[in-house]
Amino acid sequence: MLEITPPLGFIQMSSTVWTYIFVTITFFIYLYIGWRSRVKETSEFYVAGGGVPAIANGAATAADWMSAASFLSMTGLIAASGYDGAVYLLGWTGGYVLLALLLAPYLRKFGQFTVPDFVGKRYYSETARIVAALCAVFVSITYVAGQMRGVGLVFSHFLKVPVEYGVVIGMVIVAFFAVLGGMKGITWTQVVQFFVLIAAFLIPSIALSKMLTGSYIPQVGFATGDVHERVDALHTELGFKPYTEPFTNRSQLNVFLTMFALMAGTAGLPHVIVRFYTVANVRAARYSAGWALLFISLLYTAAPTMAMFARYNLLSTLNGAKVASIEEVENEEGNKTGQKIYHLAAVGEDGTEKPIHWINTWQLTNLIVFDDKDGDGKISLQKDGKDYAEATIDKDILVLATPEVAGLPGWIVAIVATGGLAAALSTAAGLLLVISSSIAHDLYIHFIDPEASEAKRLTVARIMILAAIVVAGYFGIIKPGFIGEVVAFAFGLAAASFFPIIFLGIFDRRTNREGAICGMVVGILFTGGYILACKANVILPFLFSEPLITPILPGWTEGGISPESIGAVGCGLNFIVTLVVSRLTPAPPEEIQQLVDDVRIPRGSHAPEAHFDESDAEADNP
Amino acid sequence: MSSPIDDTPPVASARPNVGYWRANLCVIVIMMLIWATVSFGCSVFFVKPLNAWHFGSLPLGFWFGHQGAMYVFVVLVFSYAWIMDYLDKKYGVKE
């Protein structure tokens, strides 16, 4: 015991101190830029709206879009699911091809400021606009829920509190940044956040790659090194399917459907689409999508390398580790709480024992739990019906833990925590503003109080942000899935509601109001209903004890279409309903058909201010 | 002699830039085919047969799913922007 604790204290101190320093510095930078740009913004609002260079907009889009799911969760999900993790990689990058080829240039030409605005104008209907605003709120809240969990994990680790408290602290911080306002409109804050998060991800990847393969470029080390052989060998030895073997965790059908749902969802996400209105013209919108994808790929091609390296490190370090001592956690009054902390030591080939420090804080926060079931004094990861028989490791912590596992210095550990916060904050702020603008601008003034003053609308928007944070925080605490999975639900909902009707709005002149409304309603109800049916016992644990779908289709939750995949089916349904209903009802008016023709050519795109009246400015694009 | 079946001019005047839109659709279709091939083809439906070959030391299907397809996506999006620059100019619809 005594030999283990002193160095443990020292190592934790240094990475915690580094984390405080980095987090404080970056928060001040975000606040400073936010404050400066805000001052500028009020005087030059319209100019700033249309003149952001394609490359800067690309970086901002990348930061806006790469969230805690990409940064913290995805690597862990890939590490746990091996080949099948490709659904996240290709789903979340392949969607940009759809966005760049099928939507972004035309939406830029269209020149409306929110997705509900586009839907309302193209489908000449207030009802369509309201349906779209409701879908946007629904999608965005699901997405923010994942971010809350991410922020909560970072805080719980470096403040050493249970993850529930971490989520509450995260709620306060996100509320502060979002209510302060204007973050979303301020592209440059997100450019800085992009650099923070990409550096935070690449530095440990490079260090790991150098350590395990000898190559400084993770993507090269990944393809040329022999780590995959070593992981596969370890997997076989432990009774798992090889890491590189496809379709071991998901069926081939689910891999296909999830990948498609994430792609179509990427192309339909309201807060990403809105980004393309901030560039100068149609040509810039095309390049901007390219830059965004290039920047995103920097992280996305490094993530699978980190996943595989981390998996190897984790398995080889923990498997067969000797239990040095077991400590029972005491509460403030000195009573035993029943929570056990295992102090482990790795046994080298020559029989030397080296204490493993990094697991200790994670055990305090309950994100890693050991249980020496057979009492042999060793931790065995042997497959025993499920993964990690004597160790339970939360998949979302892998990126945060990897630098510690690999024994990298404290400042790298701190950089990763800072990057996780940057990723979660930049996305949460953008989404919360979509939620508030959808409610305050698209719903409140059109539905409840058309005469509302500017001040009243802003108040409504702020209250809505707080309400959204509370709902999202609730889901962050009950955890309906890992961050990446919850975010995948949001993408599925976006794929099922927005992608088909925006696509058809541009490529099919004949699609009309009736078709679009029916398509959106059917798509989102089907997809949302299915996710709820599969996850009812997790989302509303006090009402349901098992998934609603189980009595109808026993065994479906294990073998059937997963809730992450269902967005692809919802998307297909939306397409069919929209096309069929449009053909059975009257064609859109001639001026709408003219508008569609006009959207298809780049010449004559208006500067955004042409579509823009003063009263819309604050609520629409804060 | 002007052919009576040559109906291009009236159509073009009713729906301007039909040629531009057709060319654009053609580019989109080709690119979407490449997109579908590397993502759903190489990385979902044909992973197992592709794994018989190797890229570096990795099985090829695995490499496509975890790396290769993403590189192709980046190339596709930039190529589209370049090709459309050319088409915008050719059909005189450039801003």
Boltz contact constraints between the chains, C-beta under 6 A:
constraints:
  - contact:
      token1: [A, 83]
      token2: [B, 62]
      max_distance: 6.0
  - contact:
      token1: [A, 86]
      token2: [B, 43]
      max_distance: 6.0
  - contact:
      token1: [A, 86]
      token2: [B, 65]
      max_distance: 6.0
  - contact:
      token1: [A, 86]
      token2: [B, 66]
      max_distance: 6.0
  - contact:
      token1: [A, 90]
      token2: [B, 39]
      max_distance: 6.0
  - contact:
      token1: [A, 90]
      token2: [B, 43]
      max_distance: 6.0
  - contact:
      token1: [A, 90]
      token2: [B, 69]
      max_distance: 6.0
  - contact:
      token1: [A, 93]
      token2: [B, 70]
      max_distance: 6.0
  - contact:
      token1: [A, 93]
      token2: [B, 73]
      max_distance: 6.0
  - contact:
      token1: [A, 94]
      token2: [B, 39]
      max_distance: 6.0
  - contact:
      token1: [A, 94]
      token2: [B, 73]
      max_distance: 6.0
  - contact:
      token1: [A, 97]
      token2: [B, 35]
      max_distance: 6.0
  - contact:
      token1: [A, 97]
      token2: [B, 73]
      max_distance: 6.0
  - contact:
      token1: [A, 97]
      token2: [B, 76]
      max_distance: 6.0
  - contact:
      token1: [A, 97]
      token2: [B, 77]
      max_distance: 6.0
  - contact:
      token1: [A, 100]
      token2: [B, 77]
      max_distance: 6.0
  - contact:
      token1: [A, 101]
      token2: [B, 28]
      max_distance: 6.0
  - contact:
      token1: [A, 101]
      token2: [B, 31]
      max_distance: 6.0
  - contact:
      token1: [A, 101]
      token2: [B, 80]
      max_distance: 6.0
  - contact:
      token1: [A, 223]
      token2: [B, 56]
      max_distance: 6.0
  - contact:
      token1: [A, 223]
      token2: [B, 58]
      max_distance: 6.0
  - contact:
      token1: [A, 224]
      token2: [B, 56]
      max_distance: 6.0
  - contact:
      token1: [A, 224]
      token2: [B, 57]
      max_distance: 6.0
  - contact:
      token1: [A, 244]
      token2: [B, 59]
      max_distance: 6.0
  - contact:
      token1: [A, 244]
      token2: [B, 62]
      max_distance: 6.0
  - contact:
      token1: [A, 246]
      token2: [B, 47]
      max_distance: 6.0
  - contact:
      token1: [A, 255]
      token2: [B, 44]
      max_distance: 6.0
  - contact:
      token1: [A, 256]
      token2: [B, 44]
      max_distance: 6.0
  - contact:
      token1: [A, 281]
      token2: [B, 95]
      max_distance: 6.0
  - contact:
      token1: [A, 286]
      token2: [B, 81]
      max_distance: 6.0
  - contact:
      token1: [A, 287]
      token2: [B, 81]
      max_distance: 6.0
  - contact:
      token1: [A, 289]
      token2: [B, 77]
      max_distance: 6.0
  - contact:
      token1: [A, 290]
      token2: [B, 77]
      max_distance: 6.0
  - contact:
      token1: [A, 290]
      token2: [B, 78]
      max_distance: 6.0
  - contact:
      token1: [A, 290]
      token2: [B, 81]
      max_distance: 6.0
  - contact:
      token1: [A, 293]
      token2: [B, 74]
      max_distance: 6.0
  - contact:
      token1: [A, 293]
      token2: [B, 77]
      max_distance: 6.0
  - contact:
      token1: [A, 294]
      token2: [B, 74]
      max_distance: 6.0
  - contact:
      token1: [A, 297]
      token2: [B, 70]
      max_distance: 6.0
  - contact:
      token1: [A, 297]
      token2: [B, 74]
      max_distance: 6.0
  - contact:
      token1: [A, 300]
      token2: [B, 70]
      max_distance: 6.0
  - contact:
      token1: [A, 301]
      token2: [B, 67]
      max_distance: 6.0
  - contact:
      token1: [A, 301]
      token2: [B, 70]
      max_distance: 6.0
  - contact:
      token1: [A, 304]
      token2: [B, 66]
      max_distance: 6.0
  - contact:
      token1: [A, 600]
      token2: [B, 21]
      max_distance: 6.0
  - contact:
      token1: [A, 601]
      token2: [B, 17]
      max_distance: 6.0
  - contact:
      token1: [A, 601]
      token2: [B, 93]
      max_distance: 6.0
  - contact:
      token1: [A, 602]
      token2: [B, 88]
      max_distance: 6.0
  - contact:
      token1: [A, 602]
      token2: [B, 93]
      max_distance: 6.0
  - contact:
      token1: [A, 602]
      token2: [B, 95]
      max_distance: 6.0
  - contact:
      token1: [A, 603]
      token2: [B, 93]
      max_distance: 6.0
  - contact:
      token1: [A, 603]
      token2: [B, 95]
      max_distance: 6.0
